[in-house]
């Protein structure tokens, strides 16, 4: 069984989202004058984190389902 690609992608996007959100929260508010006062780093950090979390949870669910299926197959083969 190979690794589900959603797991590392989810972790990567979650980590980037956390970093960008922290930068948006701790950064200088004067930087956001160009974007009409909208803290773009904060909002996109939240979006990236949410996307990463969804991808990670979907990948984790798929891995669990594959493990359950493999366990049920081995149980059915052990007891004829």
VMD Tcl script that draws the C-alpha trace (Angstrom):
set ca {
  {0.00 0.00 0.00}
  {1.47 3.33 -1.05}
  {1.15 6.66 0.70}
  {-1.85 8.77 -0.23}
  {-0.65 11.98 -1.91}
  {-3.24 13.99 0.04}
  {-1.34 13.46 3.30}
  {1.90 15.30 2.41}
  {0.01 17.90 0.38}
  {-2.29 18.54 3.32}
  {0.64 18.88 5.71}
  {2.47 21.22 3.34}
  {-0.49 23.54 2.80}
  {-1.35 23.50 6.50}
  {2.20 24.47 7.44}
  {2.28 27.24 4.83}
  {-1.12 28.45 6.02}
  {0.06 28.61 9.63}
  {3.19 30.54 8.64}
  {1.24 32.99 6.46}
  {-1.45 33.48 9.11}
  {1.18 34.19 11.77}
  {2.87 36.66 9.43}
  {-0.47 38.34 8.82}
  {-1.22 38.58 12.53}
  {2.22 39.73 13.63}
  {3.17 41.84 10.61}
  {3.06 45.60 10.25}
  {-0.44 46.86 9.48}
  {0.96 49.72 7.38}
  {2.01 47.10 4.82}
  {-1.65 46.56 3.89}
  {-2.29 50.10 2.63}
  {-1.68 48.89 -0.92}
  {-4.45 46.31 -0.60}
  {-7.00 48.86 0.68}
  {-6.42 47.84 4.29}
  {-7.23 44.16 3.74}
  {-4.82 41.84 5.53}
  {-4.26 39.55 2.54}
  {-1.66 37.42 4.32}
  {-4.06 36.64 7.16}
  {-6.98 35.70 4.92}
  {-4.96 33.61 2.47}
  {-3.19 31.95 5.38}
  {-6.56 30.88 6.75}
  {-7.62 29.62 3.30}
  {-4.40 27.63 2.85}
  {-4.68 26.15 6.33}
  {-8.31 25.11 5.76}
  {-7.45 23.55 2.39}
  {-4.50 21.69 3.90}
  {-6.61 20.43 6.79}
  {-9.31 19.17 4.42}
  {-6.75 17.40 2.22}
  {-5.06 15.83 5.24}
  {-8.34 14.59 6.70}
  {-9.49 13.16 3.36}
  {-6.18 11.36 2.93}
  {-6.26 10.04 6.48}
  {-9.80 8.75 5.98}
  {-8.78 6.96 2.80}
  {-5.82 5.32 4.54}
  {-8.05 4.17 7.40}
  {-10.60 2.75 4.95}
  {-7.85 0.88 3.10}
  {-6.56 -0.56 6.38}
  {-10.06 -1.68 7.39}
  {-10.55 -3.30 3.99}
  {-7.21 -5.10 4.22}
  {-8.06 -6.31 7.73}
  {-11.47 -7.60 6.64}
  {-9.87 -9.39 3.67}
  {-7.33 -11.08 5.90}
  {-10.08 -12.09 8.36}
  {-12.20 -13.60 5.60}
  {-9.19 -15.52 4.26}
  {-8.28 -16.88 7.70}
  {-11.76 -18.28 8.41}
  {-13.09 -20.27 5.42}
}
mol new
graphics top color blue
foreach p $ca { graphics top sphere $p radius 0.5 }
foreach p [lrange $ca 0 end-1] q [lrange $ca 1 end] { graphics top cylinder $p $q radius 0.2 }
display resetview
